[in-house]
Amino acid sequence: MAAVPSEVLRKTLDAYFAAIAARDPQRIALVFAEDGEIEDPVGSPIRRGRAQVAAMFAAGVATLATQVQIEVLVALSSGNSIAAHWRMTARGRAGREVRAEGIDVLQTDANGLIVRAEGYRNAAASRQSLAAS
């Protein structure tokens, strides 16, 4: 597969984080290829296909947070992948602010749709903090 232009990779990354910030599982799923997969955090079960991707986000940030902001600290692209170090600030249903940081690696197809996403973060701590807030 030929390298995907860095502008396309960055556009995909921005669309992915914007959809997460909007807390819209269907919008997140549409950034993925039909058979795209996500392993977030790495070591957790892999979800395949848009329906499973949407379900993962619907059970997570879309339900637990009322507001999400994501700041990309560094984004580096190579070939058909982009890695991003990010910082998230979210507000839980009870109003408490929660901060998290991590790295996501997105591998795309030639059209810029995500074929594989890997998340490196402490998901259990973030989930617990949001659920308690």
Secondary structure as a PSIPRED ss2 file (coil, helix, strand):
# PSIPRED VFORMAT (PSIPRED V4.0)

   1 M C   1.000  0.000  0.000
   2 A C   1.000  0.000  0.000
   3 A C   1.000  0.000  0.000
   4 V C   1.000  0.000  0.000
   5 P C   1.000  0.000  0.000
   6 S H   0.000  1.000  0.000
   7 E H   0.000  1.000  0.000
   8 V H   0.000  1.000  0.000
   9 L H   0.000  1.000  0.000
  10 R H   0.000  1.000  0.000
  11 K H   0.000  1.000  0.000
  12 T H   0.000  1.000  0.000
  13 L H   0.000  1.000  0.000
  14 D H   0.000  1.000  0.000
  15 A H   0.000  1.000  0.000
  16 Y H   0.000  1.000  0.000
  17 F H   0.000  1.000  0.000
  18 A H   0.000  1.000  0.000
  19 A H   0.000  1.000  0.000
  20 I H   0.000  1.000  0.000
  21 A H   0.000  1.000  0.000
  22 A C   1.000  0.000  0.000
  23 R C   1.000  0.000  0.000
  24 D C   1.000  0.000  0.000
  25 P H   0.000  1.000  0.000
  26 Q H   0.000  1.000  0.000
  27 R H   0.000  1.000  0.000
  28 I H   0.000  1.000  0.000
  29 A H   0.000  1.000  0.000
  30 L C   1.000  0.000  0.000
  31 V C   1.000  0.000  0.000
  32 F E   0.000  0.000  1.000
  33 A E   0.000  0.000  1.000
  34 E E   0.000  0.000  1.000
  35 D E   0.000  0.000  1.000
  36 G E   0.000  0.000  1.000
  37 E E   0.000  0.000  1.000
  38 I E   0.000  0.000  1.000
  39 E E   0.000  0.000  1.000
  40 D C   1.000  0.000  0.000
  41 P C   1.000  0.000  0.000
  42 V C   1.000  0.000  0.000
  43 G C   1.000  0.000  0.000
  44 S C   1.000  0.000  0.000
  45 P C   1.000  0.000  0.000
  46 I C   1.000  0.000  0.000
  47 R E   0.000  0.000  1.000
  48 R E   0.000  0.000  1.000
  49 G H   0.000  1.000  0.000
  50 R H   0.000  1.000  0.000
  51 A H   0.000  1.000  0.000
  52 Q H   0.000  1.000  0.000
  53 V H   0.000  1.000  0.000
  54 A H   0.000  1.000  0.000
  55 A H   0.000  1.000  0.000
  56 M H   0.000  1.000  0.000
  57 F H   0.000  1.000  0.000
  58 A H   0.000  1.000  0.000
  59 A H   0.000  1.000  0.000
  60 G C   1.000  0.000  0.000
  61 V H   0.000  1.000  0.000
  62 A H   0.000  1.000  0.000
  63 T H   0.000  1.000  0.000
  64 L H   0.000  1.000  0.000
  65 A E   0.000  0.000  1.000
  66 T E   0.000  0.000  1.000
  67 Q E   0.000  0.000  1.000
  68 V E   0.000  0.000  1.000
  69 Q E   0.000  0.000  1.000
  70 I E   0.000  0.000  1.000
  71 E E   0.000  0.000  1.000
  72 V E   0.000  0.000  1.000
  73 L E   0.000  0.000  1.000
  74 V E   0.000  0.000  1.000
  75 A E   0.000  0.000  1.000
  76 L E   0.000  0.000  1.000
  77 S E   0.000  0.000  1.000
  78 S E   0.000  0.000  1.000
  79 G C   1.000  0.000  0.000
  80 N C   1.000  0.000  0.000
  81 S E   0.000  0.000  1.000
  82 I E   0.000  0.000  1.000
  83 A E   0.000  0.000  1.000
  84 A E   0.000  0.000  1.000
  85 H E   0.000  0.000  1.000
  86 W E   0.000  0.000  1.000
  87 R E   0.000  0.000  1.000
  88 M E   0.000  0.000  1.000
  89 T E   0.000  0.000  1.000
  90 A E   0.000  0.000  1.000
  91 R E   0.000  0.000  1.000
  92 G E   0.000  0.000  1.000
  93 R C   1.000  0.000  0.000
  94 A C   1.000  0.000  0.000
  95 G C   1.000  0.000  0.000
  96 R C   1.000  0.000  0.000
  97 E E   0.000  0.000  1.000
  98 V E   0.000  0.000  1.000
  99 R E   0.000  0.000  1.000
 100 A E   0.000  0.000  1.000
 101 E E   0.000  0.000  1.000
 102 G E   0.000  0.000  1.000
 103 I E   0.000  0.000  1.000
 104 D E   0.000  0.000  1.000
 105 V E   0.000  0.000  1.000
 106 L E   0.000  0.000  1.000
 107 Q E   0.000  0.000  1.000
 108 T E   0.000  0.000  1.000
 109 D C   1.000  0.000  0.000
 110 A C   1.000  0.000  0.000
 111 N C   1.000  0.000  0.000
 112 G C   1.000  0.000  0.000
 113 L C   1.000  0.000  0.000
 114 I E   0.000  0.000  1.000
 115 V E   0.000  0.000  1.000
 116 R E   0.000  0.000  1.000
 117 A E   0.000  0.000  1.000
 118 E E   0.000  0.000  1.000
 119 G E   0.000  0.000  1.000
 120 Y E   0.000  0.000  1.000
 121 R C   1.000  0.000  0.000
 122 N C   1.000  0.000  0.000
 123 A H   0.000  1.000  0.000
 124 A H   0.000  1.000  0.000
 125 A H   0.000  1.000  0.000
 126 S H   0.000  1.000  0.000
 127 R H   0.000  1.000  0.000
 128 Q H   0.000  1.000  0.000
 129 S H   0.000  1.000  0.000
 130 L H   0.000  1.000  0.000
 131 A H   0.000  1.000  0.000
 132 A H   0.000  1.000  0.000
 133 S C   1.000  0.000  0.000
